[in-house]
Amino acid sequence: MRYARIVMVTLLLTVVTIAAQVRVVGKGGGKAPIDWSGFSSAKDSASMRFTQTLRSDLNRSGWFSSAAKGRGLYRIIGSCSSQGGKIKVECRVYGTSDKEKHLAQAYSDSANAAVRLAHKVADDIVLALKGYKGIASTRLALIGTASGHKEMYLCGYDGSGLRQLTHDGSVSVAPNWSPDGKKIYYTSYMQHFPDILEIDLPSGKRRVISKKPGLNASATVSPDGKDIALILSKDGNPELYVMKLKSGHLTRLTRTSQGAEASPCWSPDGRQIAYVSDTSGRPQIYIISRAGGAPQRLRLRGSENVSPDWSNNGWITYSSRFGGGYHVFIVNPKTMETRQISSGAANYEDPSWAPDGRHIVCSRAQKYLSGICILDIMGDSPVSLRLGNKKGDWYSPSWSPR
């Protein structure tokens, strides 16, 4: 869980006074049926792997279902074949009622990259038909204990291709992505104190971003990639700062004499930061301007509200202690409309939005074991990710922006 238990203090802040109305999301809405009868695949392994992955990606997107011949709202026409180490795909997508052509494109790649190519085609189809970013090509950063230590791992959006990024024999926590998806920022205890590090994924190189005295934690990058919101205790209590990535210049945003802040995240336009503070006596979510000023508390139900993440669609997801356990909620901070996304006896924590604004990845703890779960705000059933044959607990997933 990104938010550690923090010291309780009293400090009056301006609050948002609109009462939140909680609504539990129902069963998933209607899906557009796709007629696959016009798509042919060769029998070689690369082509079959491509076709199987493409169909799985579209089903996992939540927007589509497979339909019998002549029964689809959309029809996919094309072919897939592999020869000479190359895979070639022709893909055209039509509306069956209006005959409108939504997508017509040829693709090619190495036969070894059939799965990657399928992810790209799936994302193109989702964008063409629904107008949303697809998630098939995205990745997850997460913390796992399979090695006996809290190390950082990377995997595909469906849990495939799991690989270990850190081998420090220490504690790594709170991964967050850069806007271009090429870097991950996280808190490391490799030097026995909590420092903020950056991993450049293409090169594998790491560098220290912040190593101030005391706590350096919860780094999250602004949408324009120029600033980092982070928590520092160099002046006493854990406070919210913004740091210029290029120069390292710091701006302090909060002053909570005896309290503490945690878990910042940026608004889509980069003008505001949501974060957690215990200034009311229990951890709650506040919003503050990037330029500073008086924070506003989101008046949310639940005795504790933590781990906010702000989606491109303007909604904030968070974990709330509600009904005896932790559950994932979403809230529109402008209207305060609130929806409960998770249900059941498990504890759901550390939510992170997918770039499609529909799916949320989180940790789910039940019977003293923690795993990774995908939630759908439109009501499809939760999906537990299978992370290879790795044992241990899994925490703090962060969904890549692309």
C-alpha positions in Angstrom: 0.0 0.0 0.0 1.5 3.3 -1.1 0.2 5.2 2.0 1.9 4.3 5.3 0.2 5.0 8.6 0.8 8.6 9.4 0.7 10.8 12.6 -2.6 12.4 13.4 -2.8 16.1 13.8 -5.5 18.9 13.7 -5.3 21.6 11.0 -8.3 23.4 9.5 -8.4 23.3 5.7 -10.9 24.5 3.2 -13.1 21.5 2.2 -15.3 20.6 -0.7 -18.8 20.6 0.8 -20.7 18.6 -1.7 -21.8 15.3 -0.2 -20.7 12.2 -2.2 -23.4 9.9 -3.4 -22.0 6.3 -3.6 -23.2 4.1 -6.4 -22.1 0.5 -6.8 -21.3 -0.4 -10.5 -23.6 -3.0 -11.9 -22.9 -5.8 -14.4 -21.0 -4.8 -17.6 -22.9 -3.0 -20.3 -23.5 -4.3 -23.8 -20.6 -5.3 -26.0 -20.4 -4.8 -29.8 -20.4 -8.2 -31.5 -17.7 -8.8 -34.1 -18.0 -11.2 -37.0 -14.7 -12.8 -37.7 -15.8 -15.0 -40.6 -14.0 -12.8 -43.1 -10.6 -13.1 -41.5 -8.4 -16.1 -42.4 -5.2 -17.2 -40.7 -2.5 -19.5 -42.0 -1.7 -22.6 -40.0 1.9 -21.7 -39.1 2.6 -21.1 -35.4 3.3 -17.3 -35.8 0.0 -16.7 -37.6 -2.0 -18.8 -35.2 -0.4 -17.1 -32.2 -1.2 -13.7 -33.8 -4.9 -14.5 -34.4 -5.4 -16.0 -31.0 -3.8 -13.0 -29.3 -5.8 -10.5 -31.4 -9.1 -12.2 -30.5 -8.1 -12.4 -26.8 -7.1 -8.7 -26.7 -10.4 -7.5 -28.2 -12.3 -9.6 -25.7 -10.2 -8.3 -22.8 -10.8 -4.7 -24.0 -14.3 -5.0 -22.7 -15.9 -3.4 -25.7 -16.5 -6.5 -27.9 -17.7 -10.0 -28.1 -17.4 -12.6 -30.9 -20.4 -13.2 -33.1 -21.6 -15.9 -35.6 -21.3 -15.2 -39.3 -23.7 -12.4 -40.3 -24.5 -11.5 -36.7 -21.9 -8.9 -35.9 -22.3 -5.2 -35.6 -18.8 -5.1 -37.1 -17.0 -7.4 -39.5 -13.3 -8.0 -39.7 -12.0 -9.0 -43.1 -8.4 -9.8 -43.8 -5.6 -12.4 -43.5 -2.5 -13.3 -41.6 0.4 -15.4 -42.9 4.1 -15.9 -42.1 7.0 -16.7 -44.4 10.7 -16.1 -44.3 10.7 -15.0 -40.7 8.2 -12.3 -41.4 4.5 -12.1 -40.5 2.1 -10.1 -42.7 -1.4 -9.0 -41.8 -4.1 -7.4 -43.8 -7.0 -6.0 -41.7 -10.1 -4.1 -42.7 -13.0 -3.4 -40.3 -16.5 -2.5 -41.5 -19.8 -1.6 -39.9 -22.3 -4.3 -41.1 -25.3 -2.0 -41.2 -23.8 1.1 -42.9 -20.9 -0.6 -44.6 -18.6 2.1 -43.3 -14.9 1.3 -43.4 -13.4 2.0 -40.0 -10.0 0.6 -40.5 -8.0 -0.6 -43.5 -4.3 -1.2 -42.9 -1.5 -3.6 -43.7 1.0 -4.7 -41.0 4.2 -6.6 -40.9 6.8 -7.5 -38.3 9.2 -10.3 -37.4 7.5 -13.6 -36.9 8.9 -13.7 -33.4 7.0 -10.5 -32.7 3.6 -11.9 -33.6 2.1 -11.2 -30.2 3.4 -7.7 -30.1 1.9 -7.1 -33.6 -1.4 -8.5 -32.4 -1.4 -6.1 -29.5 -0.9 -3.2 -31.9 -3.6 -4.2 -34.3 -6.0 -4.7 -31.3 -5.3 -1.2 -30.1 -5.8 0.2 -33.6 -9.2 -1.5 -33.8 -10.3 -0.2 -30.3 -9.3 3.3 -31.3 -11.0 3.1 -34.7 -14.3 1.7 -33.4 -14.6 3.2 -29.9 -12.4 6.2 -29.9 -10.4 5.1 -26.8 -6.8 4.2 -26.4 -6.3 0.4 -26.4 -4.6 -1.3 -23.5 -3.2 -4.4 -25.3 0.3 -2.9 -25.8 0.5 -1.4 -22.3 2.6 -2.8 -19.4 2.4 -3.0 -15.6 5.1 -2.2 -13.1 4.6 -3.9 -9.8 6.3 -5.0 -6.6 6.7 -8.7 -5.8 8.3 -10.8 -3.1 9.1 -13.9 -5.2 12.8 -13.5 -4.5 12.3 -13.0 -0.7 12.7 -9.3 -1.0 10.4 -6.5 -2.3 11.7 -6.1 -5.9 10.2 -4.4 -8.9 8.9 -6.4 -11.8 7.5 -5.6 -15.3 4.8 -7.5 -17.3 2.3 -7.1 -20.0 -1.2 -5.8 -19.3 -2.5 -9.4 -19.0 0.3 -10.6 -16.7 2.4 -12.1 -19.5 6.2 -11.8 -19.9 6.9 -11.2 -16.3 10.5 -10.1 -15.7 12.4 -8.8 -12.7 13.7 -5.2 -13.0 15.6 -4.8 -9.7 17.9 -7.3 -8.0 18.8 -5.3 -4.9 18.0 -7.7 -2.1 16.3 -4.8 -0.5 12.9 -2.9 -0.6 11.5 -1.2 -3.6 8.1 0.5 -3.5 5.7 2.8 -5.2 6.6 2.6 -8.9 5.2 5.3 -11.3 5.7 5.8 -15.0 7.0 8.7 -17.0 4.4 10.1 -19.5 6.3 8.6 -22.5 6.4 5.1 -20.9 10.1 4.9 -21.1 11.1 5.5 -17.4 9.9 4.3 -14.0 10.3 6.3 -10.8 10.2 4.5 -7.5 11.4 4.6 -3.8 14.3 2.3 -3.0 15.8 1.3 0.3 18.9 -0.1 -1.4 21.2 2.3 0.6 19.2 1.7 3.8 17.3 5.0 3.5 14.3 5.8 1.3 15.6 7.4 -1.9 13.9 8.1 -5.2 15.4 6.4 -8.2 14.7 6.5 -12.0 15.0 3.5 -14.3 15.5 4.1 -18.0 13.8 1.0 -19.5 15.5 1.0 -23.0 19.0 1.2 -21.5 18.4 -0.3 -18.0 20.4 2.5 -16.4 19.4 3.9 -13.1 20.0 7.2 -11.4 19.2 8.8 -8.1 16.5 11.6 -8.4 16.2 12.6 -4.8 18.4 11.7 -1.8 17.6 14.3 0.7 18.0 13.6 4.5 15.0 11.7 5.8 12.1 10.4 3.6 12.2 10.6 -0.2 9.1 8.9 -1.5 6.1 8.7 -3.9 7.5 10.3 -7.0 5.0 10.9 -9.7 5.8 12.8 -13.0 3.6 15.7 -14.3 1.8 15.2 -17.7 4.3 17.4 -19.5 7.2 15.4 -18.1 8.9 18.4 -16.6 8.1 18.2 -12.9 7.9 15.5 -10.2 5.5 15.7 -7.2 7.2 13.9 -4.3 7.1 13.6 -0.5 10.2 14.8 1.5 10.8 15.0 5.2 14.0 16.9 5.0 12.5 19.8 7.0 10.9 17.6 9.6 7.5 16.1 8.7 6.7 14.5 5.4 5.5 17.3 3.1 4.4 17.6 -0.5 7.0 19.2 -2.9 7.3 19.7 -6.6 10.7 19.3 -8.1 11.9 20.4 -11.6 13.4 17.3 -13.2 15.9 19.3 -15.2 17.3 21.6 -12.5 16.3 19.9 -9.3 14.6 23.1 -8.0 12.1 22.4 -5.2 8.9 24.1 -4.4 7.2 23.2 -1.1 3.4 23.0 -1.3 2.2 21.9 2.1 3.0 22.9 5.7 1.4 20.5 8.2 3.5 21.1 11.3 2.9 17.7 12.9 1.1 15.8 10.2 2.3 14.0 7.1 1.4 13.8 3.4 1.7 10.9 0.9 0.7 9.5 -2.5 0.5 12.5 -4.8 -0.9 12.3 -8.3 -1.4 14.9 -11.1 -4.6 16.1 -12.7 -4.7 15.5 -16.5 -3.9 19.2 -17.2 -1.0 19.3 -14.7 -2.5 22.2 -12.8 -3.6 20.3 -9.6 -2.2 17.5 -7.4 -4.3 15.1 -5.4 -2.6 13.7 -2.3 -3.2 12.0 1.0 -2.9 13.8 4.4 -3.9 12.9 8.0 -4.5 16.5 9.0 -8.2 15.7 9.8 -7.1 12.9 12.1 -7.4 10.0 9.6 -5.9 9.8 6.1 -8.0 11.6 3.6 -7.6 12.9 0.0 -6.9 16.6 -0.7 -6.4 18.6 -3.8 -4.0 21.5 -4.1 -3.0 23.8 -7.0 0.4 23.2 -8.6 1.1 26.8 -7.7 0.3 26.2 -4.0 -2.4 27.8 -1.9 -5.1 26.3 0.4 -5.7 22.6 -0.1 -9.3 21.3 -0.5 -10.4 18.1 1.1 -12.6 15.7 -0.9 -15.5 14.8 1.4 -15.6 11.1 0.7 -17.3 8.3 2.6 -15.1 5.8 4.4 -13.0 6.2 7.5 -9.8 6.3 5.4 -9.4 7.3 1.8 -5.9 6.7 0.3 -3.8 6.0 -2.8 -5.5 8.4 -5.4 -4.8 8.1 -9.1 -6.2 10.7 -11.6 -7.3 9.5 -15.0 -7.2 11.3 -18.3 -11.0 11.3 -18.2 -11.0 13.4 -15.0 -12.0 10.8 -12.5 -10.0 9.9 -9.5 -9.7 6.3 -8.3 -8.7 5.6 -4.7 -8.9 2.9 -2.0 -11.4 3.5 0.8 -11.8 1.8 4.1 -15.5 1.1 3.7 -17.8 -1.6 5.0 -15.1 -3.4 7.1 -12.3 -3.6 4.4 -10.6 -1.6 1.7 -12.4 -1.2 -1.7 -11.7 0.7 -4.9 -13.9 3.6 -5.7 -13.9 6.3 -8.3 -15.0 9.9 -7.9 -15.6 12.9 -10.2 -13.9 15.7 -8.2 -16.1 18.3 -10.0 -19.5 16.8 -9.3 -18.5 14.4 -6.4 -20.4 11.5 -8.1 -18.8 8.4 -6.5 -18.9 4.8 -7.6 -17.8 1.7 -5.8 -15.9 -0.6 -8.2 -14.8 -3.6 -6.2 -16.9 -5.8 -3.9 -16.6 -8.9 -1.8 -14.6 -9.9 1.2 -11.1 -9.2 -0.1 -9.1 -5.9 0.4 -8.5 -3.9 -2.7 -5.7 -1.4 -2.6 -3.2 0.7 -4.7 -5.5 1.4 -7.7 -3.9 2.6 -10.9 -5.8 3.7 -14.1 -5.3 2.2 -17.5 -4.9 4.7 -20.3 -8.4 3.7 -21.7 -10.1 5.3 -18.7 -12.1 2.1 -18.2 -9.9 -0.4 -16.4 -8.1 -0.2 -13.1 -5.3 -2.4 -11.8 -5.0 -2.9 -8.1 -3.7 -5.3 -5.4 -6.2 -7.7 -3.9 -5.5 -9.3 -0.6 -7.4 -12.3 0.7 -6.5 -15.1 3.2 -3.1 -13.4 3.9 -2.1 -13.5 0.2 -1.9 -10.4 -2.1 -2.2 -10.6 -5.9 -2.9 -8.3 -8.8 -6.4 -7.8 -10.1 -7.9 -5.9 -13.1 -11.2 -4.1 -12.4 -13.6 -2.7 -15.1 -15.6 0.4 -14.1 -18.4 -0.7 -16.5 -19.0 -3.8 -14.5 -17.2 -6.7 -16.2 -16.0 -9.3 -13.7 -12.6 -8.7 -12.0 -9.7 -10.6 -13.6 -6.9 -12.0 -11.4 -3.6 -11.9 -13.2 -1.5 -15.1 -13.4 2.1 -14.0 -13.1 4.0 -17.0 -14.5 4.9 -19.5 -11.8 6.2 -16.9 -9.4 5.1 -17.3 -5.8 4.9 -14.6 -3.1 2.9 -11.5 -2.7 2.3 -8.7 -5.3 1.6 -5.1 -4.5 1.5 -1.5 -5.9 0.8 -2.1 -9.6 1.2 0.9 -11.9 -0.3 0.9 -15.4 1.9 2.4 -18.2 0.5 5.4 -20.1 1.0 3.7 -23.5 
